[in-house]
Amino acid sequence: MAASEVVDGMQRLQVEDDSGPATSSPETLRNINIVFIGHVDAGKSTLCGHLLYLTGNLDERTLEKYEKEAKSKGRESWKFAWALDLTEQERSKGKTTDYGVASFRTRTKHITIIDAPGHKAYVPAMISGTGQADVAILVISARKGEFEAGFERGGQTREHAMLAKTAGVRQLVVVVNKMDEPTVQWSQERFRDICDKLTPFLKQIGYRPQELSWVPVSGYSGENLRERVSPSVCSWYRGGSLLEVLDALKLPPRPLDVPVRMTVVDKFREMGVCILGKVESGIVRNGDRLLLMPPRLAVQVAGITVDAEEVPAAEPGDNVKLLVKGVEEDDIHPGQVLCAEDAPVEATTVFDGQIMLVEHKSILTAGYRCVAHIQAAAVEVVFERLLAEVDRRTNQIAKKYPKFVRPGSTFIARLAVAQPVCVTPFKDFAPLGRFMLRDEGTTIGAGVVLRIPGQRIVSGVKGATDSSSSEAAMT
Ligand SMILES: Nc1nc2c(ncn2[C@@H]2O[C@H](COP(=O)(O)OP(=O)(O)OP(=O)(O)O)[C@@H](O)[C@H]2O)c(=O)[nH]1
């Protein structure tokens, strides 16, 4: 799906929700981005569509139209999913292939939802969607056999959860869906079993218990989405409905008083050159002069759109469409960063990273090549040197300069990328300090940037005079 179609979809679905329970004025609502992730057919699109319906953003007539169309294709149960699956290809196959965007309000938040594709082949699109999110909803199918298929090796449940963590999504809401299924019937045992199996894995990839919420729902019947599930249907669940849980989420403060960093996700032409992306820090104002890195091109902001509305400024967390002057469409690529002129971000072709190798056919040695996803960019990367193996429990160096590392290990390596990318050490600025590694269609690992050896910084960017040695990387 082209970026313009995503935006069209966003505009089409953007209907005011006056019927909802919002008590704050729209101006005071906190804007958050939620990505729906999970194994193929877990019910992500259905859940998104139903939430839009329940919050008044998908009217009865449109739903009836979707129902009729879906029925004519023998896919009646997909009526809600069609609110997000906009293309003919998505509808005929019942698979989301690109991320869809829509929005609704709750009592305390203005929520933008991103429906990420679940199928393995579309993980790169899923990475773009996740990179824009503050919260992830990990949708699990409770149907007999489906949870197991999604969670076992090769299923997308593990991969998506890990990608969300690496993309910096701090809050994870685990939605156990399809509780209405005849094989489940709101069984507490099934719900517990799923929670017990997932918890150790989510802990292992770095989620702390306070960053996790667990909600049983039926995305199809709508139970426990807006209203709490009735005790006559489910007698054991004492928590809130999904919308109540989302309403109660506590989110970190946003970095306003710092230089602008906006990651570029896509581009298109509409009254001029437009950039789609996410503001990570600082405030982007109409008229601002910014630098597009790499290759350090001056850009002037000529218009800002957030959630289909023109606004004078955008804040961290906002997914924005910027109308820009000074660059051509061909100058813009996913993965670039728009930054403050007086404090540009570094672009480099080499960096040292700490990597968790989760899936790999065999041992990994220096010289190994794969694809690194760094923000929205996908670039070829080569492991120049293995610098150290790290003890996962203590986070201390276990072995210097290992000849190889095994799947399951954590290690530090010097990585060289085929074209300049904007990265910063994770400890300095987390949004530009993470990356994922993929090979032959599988995510093999995830990492954080430790340092950037100064000698290979490109584009004449100042501020990095350090010429670190491999030893320095290990301290
Ligand atoms: N019984 C039941 N079926 C559901 C529920 N939610 C979704 N389904 C069905 O599960 C199938 C897949 O639903 P989708 O919403 O397309 O799943 P998805 O996760 O978006 O799939 P991808 O877009 O391919 O990743 C459809 O037939 C839905 O009708 C539910 O709560 N209960």
The ligand as an SDF file (V2000), in Angstrom:
LIG
                    3D

 32 34  0  0  0  0  0  0  0  0999 V2000
  -14.2750  -16.6470   17.0040 N   0  0  0  0  0  0  0  0  0  0  0  0
  -13.5410  -15.5670   16.7970 C   0  0  0  0  0  0  0  0  0  0  0  0
  -12.9560  -15.3600   15.5960 N   0  0  0  0  0  0  0  0  0  0  0  0
  -12.1990  -14.2580   15.4360 C   0  0  0  0  0  0  0  0  0  0  0  0
  -12.0200  -13.3120   16.4730 C   0  0  0  0  0  0  0  0  0  0  0  0
  -11.2110  -12.3220   16.0330 N   0  0  0  0  0  0  0  0  0  0  0  0
  -10.9060  -12.6350   14.7410 C   0  0  0  0  0  0  0  0  0  0  0  0
  -11.4960  -13.7860   14.3770 N   0  0  0  0  0  0  0  0  0  0  0  0
  -11.3970  -14.4400   13.0630 C   0  0  0  0  0  0  0  0  0  0  0  0
  -10.0380  -14.7890   12.7990 O   0  0  0  0  0  0  0  0  0  0  0  0
   -9.7370  -14.6000   11.3920 C   0  0  0  0  0  0  0  0  0  0  0  0
   -8.5330  -13.6800   11.2320 C   0  0  0  0  0  0  0  0  0  0  0  0
   -8.8670  -12.3710   11.6810 O   0  0  0  0  0  0  0  0  0  0  0  0
   -8.0540  -11.0580   11.2130 P   0  0  0  0  0  0  0  0  0  0  0  0
   -8.6070   -9.9260   11.9970 O   0  0  0  0  0  0  0  0  0  0  0  0
   -8.0340  -10.9230    9.7300 O   0  0  0  0  0  0  0  0  0  0  0  0
   -6.6070  -11.4610   11.7050 O   0  0  0  0  0  0  0  0  0  0  0  0
   -5.2300  -10.6410   11.5630 P   0  0  0  0  0  0  0  0  0  0  0  0
   -4.4600  -10.9360   12.7900 O   0  0  0  0  0  0  0  0  0  0  0  0
   -5.5120   -9.2020   11.2740 O   0  0  0  0  0  0  0  0  0  0  0  0
   -4.5700  -11.3400   10.3060 O   0  0  0  0  0  0  0  0  0  0  0  0
   -3.3720  -10.7470    9.3570 P   0  0  0  0  0  0  0  0  0  0  0  0
   -3.8870   -9.4230    8.8560 O   0  0  0  0  0  0  0  0  0  0  0  0
   -3.2750  -11.7370    8.2510 O   0  0  0  0  0  0  0  0  0  0  0  0
   -2.1590  -10.6550   10.1730 O   0  0  0  0  0  0  0  0  0  0  0  0
  -11.0250  -14.0500   10.7550 C   0  0  0  0  0  0  0  0  0  0  0  0
  -11.7520  -15.1120   10.1980 O   0  0  0  0  0  0  0  0  0  0  0  0
  -11.7650  -13.4690   11.9490 C   0  0  0  0  0  0  0  0  0  0  0  0
  -13.1560  -13.4230   11.7560 O   0  0  0  0  0  0  0  0  0  0  0  0
  -12.6700  -13.5650   17.7460 C   0  0  0  0  0  0  0  0  0  0  0  0
  -12.5700  -12.8150   18.7170 O   0  0  0  0  0  0  0  0  0  0  0  0
  -13.3990  -14.7090   17.8290 N   0  0  0  0  0  0  0  0  0  0  0  0
  1  2  1  0
  2  3  2  0
  2 32  1  0
  3  4  1  0
  4  5  2  0
  4  8  1  0
  5  6  1  0
  5 30  1  0
  6  7  2  0
  7  8  1  0
  8  9  1  0
  9 10  1  0
  9 28  1  0
 10 11  1  0
 11 12  1  0
 11 26  1  0
 12 13  1  0
 13 14  1  0
 14 15  2  0
 14 16  1  0
 14 17  1  0
 17 18  1  0
 18 19  2  0
 18 20  1  0
 18 21  1  0
 21 22  1  0
 22 23  2  0
 22 24  1  0
 22 25  1  0
 26 27  1  0
 26 28  1  0
 28 29  1  0
 30 31  2  0
 30 32  1  0
M  END
$$$$
